[in-house]
Amino acid sequence: MAFAKAHVVGAGLAGLNAASVLAKAGLAVSLSDSAVRAGGRCRSYFDPSLGLTIDNGNHLVLASNPAVKAFRKRIGAEEPLAGPRHATFPFADLATGERWQLRINDGALPWWVAVPSRRVPATTMLDYLPLGKLLLGKAGQTIGQVIAPKGPVWERMLAPVMLAVLNTDPAASSAVLAANVLKETLAKGGLASAPRIASPTLGAAFIDPAVAWLARHGCQLATGRRLKSIRIEDDRVAALIWADGEEIIAPDAAVVLAVPAWVAGDLLPGLQVPDEHRAIVNAHFAVAPPSGAPEMLGLLGSTSEWVFTHPDRISVTISAADRLVDTPREELARTIWEEVTRALGMEGMPLPFWQIVKEKRATFAATPEQDAKRPPQRTAYRNLFLAGDWVQTGLPATIEGALRSGDSAARMVLGQPLVYGRG
Ligand SMILES: Cc1cc2nc3c(=O)[nH]c(=O)nc-3n(C[C@H](O)[C@H](O)[C@H](O)COP(=O)(O)OP(=O)(O)OC[C@H]3O[C@@H](n4cnc5c(N)ncnc54)[C@H](O)[C@@H]3O)c2cc1C
């Protein structure tokens, strides 16, 4: 049936994108979130102890991500994403002192593997054959079952990159999820794989323009509004029970549930959702980086994994960081800062004002078992659709995946063909 109204629950990227597609199509859209601000796991806020606006964590997208482009265009995001024009990834091994740059050539023919100065040190062209093999991974297989998780290309390129993309021990991660990302990026060449970084913040790049665009299109975000339960009658959602009261859902209204997996699982008993998650730890330091520092630097032989330099701060990401969640924050800050000073040539600089952000359930664990638990976006109820990085997008839990899910949920409501071909 054609819906005239939509209630979007959850104003993370999935909900914001669903709301924007629906509002653009002319539906009357309401958007609510239990938090004090939009953005969910991709948010920025003023941190008084640093005196700066920071992101909950560094977020990277890739130049080819189509849903990122479409979303930012729709909401009129003006701040360009930062990042090198070419797919250049500088690395430093703090254990050995070695430094190198992976420089993927722009086109799809991967001649960069033939050029020693563009590839991992002490590797040969043949060492890169597993990359092709990984594209053939099948459902149920882990990366470690498709390729041997050892050797310099694995240790110095594939493992760190896959850890960042999948936020899960790479060898135990789903080969299909890895292959789906590689097919859209590395297999298309450097122009598709170049890193893009929200600048100056995630809020400016993704969230604030979306909230403003929605308000201009008649959809005012209601924050601090928590959905407690859903009343089902026959084959449809009849009411949303908010913490502040009940809302009857009109016969011509659809509901897009764009909350995290664990919340959706509680709201819809019987819905199977991924139920294992992995943490991400971010450290933020209130200090300008030295001039010439790369926007992004991969670290090996250290606790720190990726260093991001913003004009007013340095931020470090550690993925699949469950082992660090109970480590005292000051100990983490000191360890990470010492590594940052070595990585960026700032040795001896005292610990600046710092903040540690631990996101315990940053993403679902990208294992084959958890991937198999991701539900489709259509539900048993004719006016209820699911969105979020945890539904069946074919991608790991990423900005691109969350946005695609929002787009697809909206198109299901509108009865339109899906742009991203799932559902
Ligand atoms: C530290 C960190 C680093 C990351 N790095 C990257 C990266 O580099 N690249 C990348 O692509 N991805 C990255 N991700 C993943 C990315 O942030 C997520 O995939 C994406 O933001 C998920 O969006 P979502 O809309 O699906 O879910 P969420 O952002 O979780 O949104 C769900 C929303 O629902 C709201 N909500 C919850 N319960 C209720 C309720 N009962 N009623 C109403 N509202 C409710 C929440 O407040 C939230 O706003 C990272 C994530 C984290 C945490």
The ligand as a Gaussian input file, in Angstrom:
#p B3LYP/6-31G(d) Opt

LIG

0 1
 C       33.999000       4.564000      17.693000
 C       33.410000       4.140000      16.382000
 C       34.179000       4.238000      15.235000
 C       33.636000       3.862000      14.001000
 N       34.402000       4.008000      12.878000
 C       33.821000       3.824000      11.680000
 C       34.545000       4.134000      10.491000
 O       35.712000       4.537000      10.525000
 N       33.920000       3.974000       9.296000
 C       32.630000       3.543000       9.217000
 O       32.113000       3.458000       8.100000
 N       31.925000       3.208000      10.326000
 C       32.482000       3.353000      11.547000
 N       31.775000       3.059000      12.680000
 C       30.430000       2.466000      12.546000
 C       29.352000       3.523000      12.309000
 O       29.443000       4.547000      13.271000
 C       27.989000       2.854000      12.438000
 O       27.916000       1.786000      11.521000
 C       26.834000       3.789000      12.158000
 O       26.970000       5.037000      12.795000
 C       25.538000       3.110000      12.626000
 O       24.431000       3.935000      12.355000
 P       22.982000       3.391000      12.672000
 O       22.039000       4.476000      12.306000
 O       22.791000       2.063000      12.064000
 O       22.939000       3.129000      14.256000
 P       23.098000       4.123000      15.504000
 O       24.115000       5.162000      15.178000
 O       23.352000       3.264000      16.679000
 O       21.694000       4.857000      15.625000
 C       20.615000       4.334000      16.356000
 C       19.905000       5.477000      17.048000
 O       18.776000       4.939000      17.769000
 C       18.641000       5.647000      18.983000
 N       17.880000       4.825000      19.923000
 C       18.294000       3.738000      20.628000
 N       17.281000       3.239000      21.360000
 C       16.193000       4.007000      21.105000
 C       14.851000       3.975000      21.550000
 N       14.396000       3.027000      22.395000
 N       13.987000       4.933000      21.123000
 C       14.416000       5.907000      20.262000
 N       15.680000       5.973000      19.796000
 C       16.564000       5.020000      20.192000
 C       20.079000       5.898000      19.417000
 O       20.155000       6.981000      20.334000
 C       20.761000       6.195000      18.088000
 O       20.799000       7.577000      17.798000
 C       32.311000       3.361000      13.933000
 C       31.546000       3.254000      15.093000
 C       32.081000       3.631000      16.304000
 C       31.237000       3.527000      17.542000

